[in-house]
Structure formats: structure tokens, C-alpha cells
Amino acid sequence: MTTTSVPTAPTTLSSCLREGTREQHSQAEGMEFIDGLVNGRLSREAYTALAVQQLAIYTALEAAGAQLRAAGADQGLVFDELTRVPAIESDLAFLLGADWAARVTFLPATQEYAQRLVACSSDLSLYAAHAYTRYLGDLSGGQVVKRMVQRHYGVPDEGVGFYDFPQIHKLKPFKDVYRERLDGLGLDDAQLAATVEEARVAFRLNQAVFAELGALHN
Ligand code: HEM
């Protein structure tokens, strides 16, 4: 008796993340707050409120990355080029004024998101799920958000630095390198499944923030 082997597509982490969050991505993209923001139905204040929430999210995400790197456990997945907190602070200084730090408040969904990031900060594969969801999103759809915010609400470059990656000259090859790093993490099947599941959690946490922002700004 002969056995025939059925060729199977390679299951890389990056392809599993993309496929495993495709549905969540279109849900997030279609949310009222995001759709309203990119189609000019909201306001500069709504954009500013999003930037404020991003401060809490990236502070926690980047603290997690720094912790993994300090422990020598980041496997090259933490890139200085991606660091967003200084850009968000500078955007907020422009949007809210020099006393911006005294004027920011974080929504309950944002606090929940930040807490989840703290809980993921000693596990590289869980961190990877969150970093993937945010950074690849910023390098992709984020670029659309930037253009639309500038077009519809007249926000100058000083207020959208979050979407600029001055140390990354070409976004597409950088995203390919990022995916290669994800694929090189060497996860077993169970870790891979847990990472995709955590990315779905990350999308849900983002959606919850957009829902709360939508209730305030739509
Ligand atoms: C206006 C809203 C959005 C638009 C127009 C948009 C658009 C896009 C596009 C065109 C890509 C594909 C880029 C590529 O293959 O190189 C992409 C990828 C991605 N987006 Fe979005 N996006 C939006 C919102 C979001 C949100 C809210 C998140 C998560 C919080 C997100 C996370 C991602 C991720 C993780 C990827 C990488 C997918 C992959 O290749 O694995 N996006 N987005």
C-alpha cells in the first residue's frame, strides 16, 4: 500500500495572525468611531481623545517591550524605530497645550487594555500578539488615518507624529522584516494558537476603546 502525502501550506505565525484576525480587523475598521473619524464625520477633539487613549496603551506596550529586552528575552522583536510614546506626548502637547499631562483622562476600556498589557509583559509570545496588532496596524491602516485626519480636521504634522516613523524609510520592507521576526520566534503549535488567541483579545480591547470613544464623540 502506498501512502500519499497531502501538501499543506506552511503555518507561520505571521500568516496565522493575519488569517486569525481577519474578521476582527474588518469589524474594527468598520466601527462607527473609526469610520466616522476617517470619513470626516467627527472632530479634532475626537481625534485628540483617541491620541490620549493611545498614550496609556503605548506606555504599557512599550514598558512590556522594554522589560522583555532588559531580560534579554525579546528575540529582536522590540524595535527602537517603532517606539511611539515620545511622538504621542509631542502630539498631545500640540493638541492640548503645554499642560497636556494634567488634562488627560483614560477611559475604562483603555485602563482594561493597559492592564492586559501589563499582564502580558513577561511572556514574549503574548507581547508579540499585542505588538503585532498595534504596530503593524499603525504601519498600515494608521497611514490612512493620518491622511484623513489631516484632510478632514486640518491637523498639521505636529499633531500626527504618532503615525510618522522617521527612522523607517520604507514601510513595506520593514513590515516584512517584522513578520520574519514573528516567524522566527520558534513557537510550538500550542504557543502559536495562544498567540493568535491573544491577538484576537487585542483586537477586542481596541474595539472596546473605540466603542467608548464612539459613545462620547459620534
Ligand atoms: C481606518 C481603519 C483601518 C484601515 C483603513 C486599515 C487598513 C489596513 C490595510 C490596508 C492593511 C494591509 C496592509 C498590508 O498588507 O501591508 C492593514 C493591516 C493591518 N491592520 Fe489595519 N486598518 C484599519 C484599522 C485597523 C485597526 C483599528 C487595527 C487594530 C487595532 C488594525 C490592525 C492591522 C494589522 C495588525 C494589520 C496587519 C495585517 C497582517 O498583514 O498581518 N487596523 N490594515
Residues whose N, C-alpha, C, O or C-beta is under 5 A from the ligand:
A	BS01	HEM	S14 L17 R18 A28 E29 I34 V38 Y132 T133 L136 G137 S140 G141 V144 N206
